[in-house]
Amino acid sequence: MKFTPEKLSIRDERMKPFIDPDEIWNIINNTTSDREKVRSVIAKSLDKQRLTLEETAVLVNASDPELIEEIKEGARELKKRVYGNRIVLFAPLYVGNYCSNNCSYCGFRSGNTEAQRMTLSDEEIVREVAALEDNGQKRLILVYGEHRDYSPEFIAHTARTVYSVKKGNGEIRRVNINAAPLDIEGFRTVGKSGIGTYQIFQETYHPEAYKWYHLSGKKADYEWRLTGLDRAQEAGIDDVGIGVLFGLYDWRFEVLGLVRHTNHLEACYNVGPHTISFPRIKDAAALDLDDRYQVSDDDFKKLVAILRLAVPYTGLILTAREDHDVRREVIQYGVSQIDGGTKIELGSYSDIKNNDQNLNREQFRISDERSLAEVIDELLDDDFLPSFCTACYRLGRTGEHFMEFSVPGFIKRYCSPNAALTLAEYIEDYAGPELAEKGWKAIERNLATIDEKIVGDLKDRLQRIRNGERDLYF
């Protein structure tokens, strides 16, 4: 039997809305931000403690340029302490753009009669994944419109299809999902396909603002969406991602909404979100909203640094919606995951005859169109360590187990060695001569930062990769 909102189990009765707009605004409006308070909050975060709503508001309300720079510097330092210098790389793969929702900011909206609708067939998915593997990708996030055709069974089937594609040394080792909220049985079905993180972005946490943009369809149900990841947790999916579409409402409120959602998940399930995403509104077909809540570049940089400090253990995802210059700066403030070589028009990874962006087959317009190799090249120039690691997921270091490793900062012990191993694979299989030379030099430099107890083993595994072995990890 399919669950419906009216037929939830008794356990689901505790899944009540947990966002109180008045509470959040009272905190924002009644919190002061002097130098002593800001520095005290930064110090707490650097001790790897999650911030309260009030402490987050101290940072949000800071307006002195010197204090904002201290917030950014604190975020840089925290990233080094928790994650080291590694940056995880992934790519989105859009599976279908049919959608029954009419959301005024989205190119997939049902009211966009110019949209060219399509759903990738199994054969098309295989071609897309093979093309992604040819570029060196190991991690994908599958994206779907919200439509009856994209059932839990369909999502699970497409995930298994992606995992099945092996081309040369290429394979996809982690499939994450960005799709509609499901009932508990639906989440169980998807979970059995071996997915990694299930993302649901609330878009805006303000209930009234939510109504402005979600005109019809299931997504218009604010509470059903807000409690979606509770149902995922109940179904056994303990790796979840939250996010906001900045530009729909006041960014200060949304930052506190993300922290409140984090608090809720921790309180109910003893595990916070695995990732937080913070895309800004970009151009889309049939876009229908004003710019009164548009987030400036300066505020965007500030809010990313605040999120890093507010939730030290959570991965922060920066996407190709942002242009190259913004990405290069913001990545310093605690970002741990970015996409590279991104194409969001359906079927575009394998369709070399159709490289121009077509808004009628896209959800929005991307701004950073560089290839994966170009992204990796710049990361190396900026002394980051590119990573395709999937070890935590595959070794069961998710949910509460991930918290055990990440909250105290132990994750760096695993991430840096595994980043080096996956970069070595990329170098051997996909990099050109110049990039390969630069990559091996970066790995050599980073060996000095590895725990001395495992550096010998790491060197041995790096040599084994050069000798042809693959998929080695700690």
C-alpha positions in Angstrom: 0.0 0.0 0.0 1.2 3.5 -0.8 1.4 5.9 2.0 -0.3 9.3 1.7 -0.2 12.3 4.0 -3.5 11.2 5.4 -2.3 7.6 6.1 1.0 8.1 7.9 2.2 5.8 10.6 1.9 6.8 14.3 5.7 7.5 14.3 5.1 10.2 11.7 2.8 12.1 13.9 5.9 13.8 15.4 6.8 15.1 12.0 5.3 18.5 12.5 6.5 21.8 11.0 9.5 23.1 12.9 10.0 26.5 11.4 8.5 29.4 13.4 9.0 32.6 11.3 8.3 34.9 14.3 11.0 33.1 16.4 13.5 33.5 13.6 12.7 37.1 13.0 12.8 37.9 16.7 16.2 36.4 16.9 17.5 38.4 13.9 15.9 41.7 15.1 17.0 41.4 18.7 20.6 40.1 18.3 23.5 42.6 18.5 26.9 42.0 16.8 29.7 43.8 18.6 33.3 42.8 18.0 33.6 40.7 21.2 30.5 38.7 20.4 31.5 38.0 16.8 35.0 36.9 17.8 33.5 34.7 20.6 31.2 33.0 18.1 34.0 32.4 15.6 36.1 30.9 18.4 33.3 28.5 19.3 33.0 27.3 15.7 36.8 26.8 15.4 36.4 24.5 18.4 34.1 22.5 16.0 30.9 23.2 17.8 27.7 23.8 15.9 26.3 27.3 16.5 22.9 28.1 17.9 20.4 30.3 16.1 21.3 33.3 18.3 25.0 32.8 17.6 24.4 32.5 13.9 22.4 35.7 14.1 25.4 37.4 15.6 27.4 36.7 12.4 24.4 37.5 10.2 24.0 40.9 11.7 27.7 41.8 11.6 28.2 44.8 9.3 31.6 46.1 10.1 33.8 45.3 7.1 36.7 44.2 9.4 34.4 41.8 11.3 33.1 40.4 8.0 36.7 39.7 7.0 37.2 37.9 10.3 34.2 35.8 9.6 35.6 34.8 6.2 39.0 34.1 7.7 37.4 32.0 10.4 35.6 30.0 7.7 38.9 29.4 5.8 40.6 28.2 9.0 37.7 25.9 10.0 37.7 24.2 6.6 41.5 23.6 6.9 41.0 22.0 10.4 38.0 19.8 9.5 38.5 19.0 5.8 42.0 19.9 4.9 42.5 21.3 1.4 40.5 18.7 -0.5 37.5 19.6 -2.8 35.2 16.8 -3.9 34.0 16.9 -7.5 30.8 15.7 -9.0 28.5 16.3 -11.9 24.7 16.6 -12.2 22.8 14.4 -14.6 19.3 15.5 -15.5 17.1 12.5 -16.1 13.7 14.0 -16.9 12.1 17.5 -17.0 8.4 16.6 -16.9 6.9 18.4 -13.9 3.4 18.8 -12.4 4.4 21.8 -10.3 4.1 25.5 -11.3 7.0 27.2 -9.5 7.6 30.7 -10.8 11.4 30.5 -10.6 11.9 27.2 -12.5 12.3 26.4 -16.2 10.6 23.0 -15.6 7.4 24.6 -14.3 4.2 23.2 -15.8 3.2 26.7 -16.9 6.2 26.9 -19.3 4.5 25.8 -22.5 7.7 26.4 -24.5 9.7 23.8 -22.5 10.9 20.8 -24.6 9.9 17.9 -22.3 11.8 14.6 -22.3 12.8 11.7 -20.1 16.1 9.9 -20.8 15.6 6.3 -21.8 17.8 3.5 -20.4 20.0 3.7 -23.6 20.3 7.5 -23.3 21.2 7.2 -19.6 23.9 4.7 -20.5 25.3 7.0 -23.2 25.3 10.0 -20.9 27.1 8.1 -18.1 29.6 6.7 -20.5 30.4 10.2 -21.7 30.8 11.4 -18.1 33.1 8.5 -17.3 35.2 9.4 -20.4 35.8 12.7 -18.7 36.8 11.1 -15.4 33.6 11.6 -13.3 33.1 9.2 -10.4 30.2 10.9 -8.5 26.8 12.0 -10.0 23.7 13.6 -8.7 20.6 12.5 -10.6 18.0 15.3 -11.0 14.3 14.8 -11.8 11.2 16.9 -12.2 8.3 16.1 -9.9 5.9 14.0 -12.0 4.0 10.8 -11.7 6.3 9.2 -14.2 9.2 9.6 -11.8 8.1 7.2 -9.2 10.3 5.7 -6.5 10.6 2.6 -8.7 11.7 4.7 -11.6 14.3 6.6 -9.6 15.7 3.4 -8.2 15.8 1.8 -11.6 17.7 4.8 -13.1 20.2 4.7 -10.2 20.9 1.0 -10.8 21.3 1.7 -14.5 23.9 4.4 -13.7 25.9 2.1 -11.5 25.9 -0.6 -14.1 27.8 1.4 -16.7 31.5 0.6 -16.9 33.7 2.0 -19.6 37.4 1.3 -19.5 38.5 2.2 -16.0 35.5 4.4 -15.7 32.6 3.8 -13.2 30.2 5.8 -11.2 30.8 5.0 -7.5 28.3 7.2 -5.9 24.8 8.2 -7.1 23.1 11.0 -5.2 19.5 12.0 -5.8 17.7 15.4 -6.1 14.1 14.6 -6.5 10.6 15.2 -5.0 9.8 14.3 -1.4 8.4 10.8 -1.1 6.4 8.8 1.5 8.3 6.4 3.7 7.8 3.4 1.4 8.9 5.4 -1.5 12.1 6.4 0.2 12.7 2.7 1.2 12.4 1.7 -2.4 14.9 4.3 -3.6 17.2 3.5 -0.7 17.5 -0.1 -1.7 19.1 0.9 -5.0 22.3 1.9 -3.2 22.1 5.7 -3.5 24.2 8.1 -1.5 22.7 11.4 -0.4 19.0 12.3 -1.0 18.7 16.0 -1.5 15.5 18.0 -0.9 15.8 21.8 -1.0 13.1 23.7 0.8 13.7 26.6 -1.6 12.5 29.1 1.1 11.8 28.4 4.7 9.3 31.2 5.1 5.8 29.7 4.8 4.1 32.8 3.4 6.9 33.5 0.9 6.7 29.8 -0.1 3.1 30.4 -1.2 4.2 33.3 -3.5 6.3 31.1 -5.8 4.7 27.6 -5.6 1.5 28.2 -7.5 0.2 24.7 -7.9 1.2 21.0 -7.8 2.3 18.8 -4.9 5.3 21.1 -4.2 2.8 23.8 -3.1 2.5 21.8 0.1 5.0 23.5 2.3 4.7 21.1 5.2 5.0 17.9 3.1 8.2 19.3 1.6 9.6 20.5 5.0 9.2 17.1 6.6 10.4 15.1 3.6 13.8 14.3 5.0 12.2 13.1 8.2 10.5 10.4 6.2 13.8 9.6 4.5 15.4 9.1 7.9 12.5 6.9 9.0 13.0 4.9 5.8 16.7 4.3 6.6 18.2 6.9 4.3 20.5 8.6 6.9 22.5 10.6 4.3 20.4 13.7 3.5 21.0 17.1 2.0 19.2 20.4 2.6 19.3 23.7 0.7 17.8 27.1 -0.1 17.3 28.9 -3.3 18.7 32.3 -2.4 16.7 35.2 -3.9 13.2 34.1 -3.0 13.3 35.7 0.5 15.6 37.6 2.9 18.9 35.7 3.0 19.3 36.3 6.7 16.1 34.4 7.4 17.1 31.6 5.1 20.5 31.1 6.8 18.8 30.7 10.1 16.2 28.4 8.5 19.0 26.1 7.4 20.5 26.1 10.9 17.0 25.4 12.4 16.6 22.5 10.0 20.0 21.2 11.0 19.0 21.4 14.7 15.8 19.5 14.0 17.5 16.6 12.2 20.1 16.4 15.0 17.5 16.4 17.7 15.3 13.8 16.1 17.8 11.5 14.4 21.1 12.3 16.1 22.6 13.2 12.7 22.5 16.5 10.8 22.5 17.0 7.1 25.4 15.5 5.1 25.4 18.6 2.8 24.0 22.1 2.6 23.5 23.7 -0.8 23.0 27.4 -1.4 22.2 28.2 -5.1 21.2 31.7 -6.1 18.4 32.3 -8.6 19.7 32.4 -12.2 18.0 32.9 -15.6 15.5 30.3 -16.5 12.8 30.0 -19.2 9.5 31.5 -18.1 11.1 33.0 -15.0 8.5 35.1 -13.2 9.6 36.9 -10.1 11.0 40.3 -9.1 14.5 40.9 -7.7 13.6 42.5 -4.3 15.4 39.6 -2.5 18.3 39.3 -4.9 21.5 38.4 -3.1 24.5 40.5 -3.9 27.9 39.0 -4.5 29.2 40.4 -1.2 26.2 39.1 0.8 26.6 35.7 -0.9 30.2 35.4 0.1 29.3 36.4 3.6 26.5 33.9 4.0 28.6 31.0 2.7 31.3 31.8 5.3 28.5 32.0 8.0 27.1 28.6 7.0 30.6 27.1 7.2 31.0 28.4 10.8 27.4 27.6 11.8 27.6 23.9 10.9 31.3 22.8 11.0 30.8 19.1 10.1 28.5 19.5 7.1 29.6 19.6 3.5 28.9 22.8 1.6 28.1 22.5 -2.1 28.8 25.3 -4.5 27.4 24.8 -8.0 28.1 26.1 -11.5 25.2 28.5 -11.2 27.9 30.9 -10.0 30.4 32.3 -12.4 34.0 31.4 -12.4 35.3 34.5 -10.4 32.7 34.1 -7.7 33.3 30.4 -7.4 37.1 30.8 -7.2 36.7 33.2 -4.2 33.8 31.6 -2.4 35.4 28.1 -2.5 37.9 29.5 0.1 35.2 30.1 2.7 34.6 26.5 3.6 33.1 24.9 0.4 33.8 21.2 0.3 32.1 20.1 -3.0 31.8 21.6 -6.4 30.6 20.4 -9.8 32.9 20.5 -12.9 32.2 20.0 -16.6 28.5 20.7 -15.9 25.8 20.4 -18.5 22.2 20.6 -17.5 20.4 20.3 -20.8 19.0 16.8 -21.0 21.2 14.5 -23.1 23.9 17.1 -23.5 26.9 15.1 -22.2 26.8 12.7 -25.1 25.3 15.0 -27.7 28.4 16.7 -29.2 26.2 18.4 -31.9 24.2 20.3 -29.3 26.7 22.2 -27.2 24.8 25.5 -27.0 22.6 26.0 -23.9 18.9 25.7 -24.7 16.8 27.2 -21.9 13.8 25.4 -23.1 15.4 22.1 -22.1 17.1 23.4 -18.9 15.9 24.2 -15.4 18.1 27.3 -15.3 21.2 28.8 -16.9 24.6 27.9 -15.6 27.5 30.4 -15.4 30.6 28.3 -15.1 30.9 26.2 -18.3 34.5 25.0 -17.9 35.4 21.4 -18.5 36.3 19.1 -15.6 39.9 19.2 -16.6 39.9 23.0 -16.5 38.3 23.0 -13.1 40.9 20.5 -11.7 43.7 22.5 -13.2 42.7 25.7 -11.4 42.1 23.8 -8.1 45.6 22.5 -8.3 46.9 26.1 -9.0 45.1 27.3 -5.9 46.6 24.5 -3.8 43.4 22.5 -3.4 43.4 18.7 -3.6 40.7 17.5 -6.1 38.9 14.4 -4.9 36.5 11.9 -6.3 36.4 10.0 -3.0 33.4 7.8 -2.2 34.9 5.8 0.7 32.8 7.0 3.6 29.6 6.0 1.8 30.9 2.6 0.7 32.4 1.8 4.2 29.2 2.8 6.0 30.6 6.0 7.3 27.2 7.8 6.9 24.6 9.1 9.2 25.6 8.8 12.8 28.8 7.0 11.8 29.7 10.0 9.6 29.1 12.3 12.6 31.4 10.2 14.8 34.2 10.9 12.3 33.4 14.3 11.1 32.3 16.3 14.1 35.6 15.9 16.0 37.5 16.6 12.8 38.8 13.1 12.1 37.4 13.2 8.6 40.6 14.9 7.4 42.5 11.7 8.2 40.4 9.8 5.7 39.7 12.5 3.1 43.2 13.7 2.3 44.6 10.2 1.6 41.5 9.2 -0.4 41.6 12.4 -2.3 45.2 11.7 -3.3 44.3 8.1 -4.4 41.3 9.3 -6.6 43.3 12.1 -8.1 46.0 9.6 -9.0 43.4 7.5 -10.8 42.2 10.6 -12.7 45.8 11.5 -13.6 46.6 8.0 -14.9 43.3 7.6 -16.9 42.2 11.0 -18.1 44.7 13.8 -17.6 46.9 15.3 -20.4 50.7 15.5 -19.8 50.7 19.0 -18.3 47.8 18.4 -15.9 49.3 15.0 -15.0 52.6 16.5 -14.0 50.9 19.2 -12.0 48.7 16.6 -10.3 51.5 14.3 -9.2 53.4 17.3 -7.8 50.4 18.2 -5.8 50.1 14.7 -4.5 53.7 14.7 -3.5 53.3 18.1 -1.6 50.3 16.7 0.2 52.1 13.6 1.4 53.7 15.8 4.0 50.3 16.6 5.6 49.2 12.9 5.8 49.1 11.1 9.2 52.5 9.5 9.5 50.9 6.2 10.5 49.5 5.7 7.1 51.7 7.7 4.8 53.8 4.6 3.9 50.6 2.6 3.1 49.4 5.5 1.0 52.6 5.7 -1.0 52.3 1.9 -1.7 48.7 2.3 -2.9 49.7 5.2 -5.1 52.3 3.0 -6.8 49.8 0.3 -7.2 47.5 2.7 -9.0 50.4 3.6 -11.3 50.8 -0.1 -11.9 47.1 -0.4 -13.0 45.1 -1.2 -9.9 42.0 0.9 -9.2 39.5 1.7 -6.5 41.9 1.7 -3.5 40.8 3.6 -0.4 41.1 3.9 3.4 
